[in-house]
Amino acid sequence: MERDHTALKKMRLDDAADSPMTEVLATASSMNQQLFWSQWQLLDSILPTGGFAHSCGLEAAMQSRIVNNPEDLRLFLLQALENIGSLLLPFVYCASKSPDATTWVKLDQLLEATLTNEVGRKASTSQGSALLRVAASVFTEIHSLQDLRKNFLGSTSVSFHHAPLFGLICGLVGFDCETTQRAYMFVTMRDVISAATRLNLIGPLAASVLQHQVAPDAEKMVQKWRDRDVSEASQTAPLLDALQGCHAYMFSRLFCS
């Protein structure tokens, strides 16, 4: 009798394991695990989005003798992050909160009207176009990315600015809004420090130390500027904006911006 009861219990467990609900849960778990890998890949420096071709105005600041040493670099980095947080984080947030084409088009057009210096504007559209191209090619399971690129490629109604596209793609790969905004600040910090090493302003080891030291300040800026509407976007470091605008007039330059 006890043997029959054990066998019956095992059959019930087997039936439960084969039930449609169990299969749905297993599929959902597998999809969530795959999203983790997509999220990490999106932030990987090996992703060919063109970010390392830009210095966020650092090269112009060096040639203007405003940044001359590692301490100047630290101050420049903090001001650049503050400016990114105040000006671009609202666009990242709004795009990640509503990752759809309609919202993205409005945000892209608004940012096109907001950016005042031509060098920064071109850098934004160049990186944004590259990001969409790479994301649509890599994350083939997200069909809306292919649709977005197919529908708007060559269109004059959008400019493919980087911040709204970054927020949109992060939203589609499963990042929450806060993590998306933190990721954008991280990518900016990483790119500026990388530019500093190639400009021989700081060594690779010292660059890693600097990134670790600045991280708490960057987190404070995320908390200060996060979850804001685009109507609150503003410049906090107009001098950096003016410096970046001078980049195109430099006689020799390593970076595009």
C-alpha positions, 0 to 999 in steps of 0.5 A: 500500500505504501509503495503504491502511494509513493508511486502515485505521488511520483506520478503527480509530481511528474505530471506537474513538471510536465504541465503547461504552467511549468513550461511557461515558468521555465521559459520565462526564467530562461528569457530573464537569464538571457536578458542579463547577458544582453544587459551586460553586453550593452555596457561592454566597452567592446561593443562597437558604438564609437564612444571611444572616438569622442573625448566629451570635450577633454581634448579641447580642454587640454589644448586650451590649457584648462586641463593640465594634470590628473587633478585637473582631469578629476575636476573636469570629469566631475563637471562633465558628469554633473552636466550630463546628469542635468542635461541628458539624464532626463532624456535617458529616463523618459526614453527608458520609462516608455521605450516605444517609437512615438516617445523616442521620436519626440525626445529625439526631436526635442534634444536636437533643438536643445543642443547648442554646440555643433560638435556635441550635436554631431557626436551625439547623433554619430554615437546614437546611429552607431548604437542603434545599428549595433543593437539591431544587429546584435539583439535580434530577438528584440524585433522593435529595434529592427523595425525602428532602424528600418522605418527611420533609417534615412528619415529627416524627422529624427537625428538618432541622438545617443541619450534617448536611444540609450534609454530606449534600448536599455528599457527594451533589454530589461533595465529598470529606469534607475539602473539605466540612468546609472549605466549612462553615467558609467558609460560617460565616465568610462569614455572620458577616462579612456580618452584621458589615457590615450591623451597621455594625461593619466596612465591605465592603472591611475585611470582605474584608480580615478574611476573607482574614486569618482564612482561615489560622486557619480552615484550622488549625481545620479541620485540628484538628477534621476527621474526628471522630466525633459522640461527640467533639462539644463546646462550646469557647465556652459564653459565645457559646452563652449570648449567642446564647440572649439574642438572643430577649430583645433589644428591637430586632434585625436578625437572627433569631439 
